[in-house]
Amino acid sequence: MKPMANNVALALSFFICLSFFPSLNAVSDNKLVNETCQKVTEKDLCLSSLSAEHASRDAKDVVTLGLIAINVAANNGSNTTAFIRQTLLESAELMAPTTEQNFEDCSDNFEDAMQELDDALAFITSKDFKSMKTEVGTAMDDADECASVLNQTEGKDMELFKKTKIFRQLVSIVHDIAKLLAPK
């Protein structure tokens, strides 16, 4: 019976490994994603986040990758906004006043950043890349404001700080793509 269990384990391991190959190959197979991500500051995050999106496999141009990058950043921002709201709802009375204020400030920053990403989506769709770049730059500023508030000694929340940092990096990818589309 033991050899049978070994064969099953071997077969199971083989199929598990095979199931990972498409996702591993996605990073190296998409030439457009690879080329574009080499031109942005956050290269590794760009490769992993864009390659994870099924739509990037069919992307034919940088504009399409810009749309996908905006959606990735917006989804991350929405999740972070939900985290902020949920934390305030469940824990506000347990928070130090400074921490609660920081969460409220970051909530405002994320609300603004999400609106700016929404505007950037409209601008990229209409091929107004210069306005897109401006809106995304403002969204980065909002993320920076939240991070700055959280980086103070009082009221610092490491989980929200990490989430804000990732959001800022994703928005930075969008901004770098916007600079590719509107270099001046």
Disulfide bonds with the S-S distance in Angstrom:
Cys37-Cys46 2.03
Cys106-Cys146 2.05
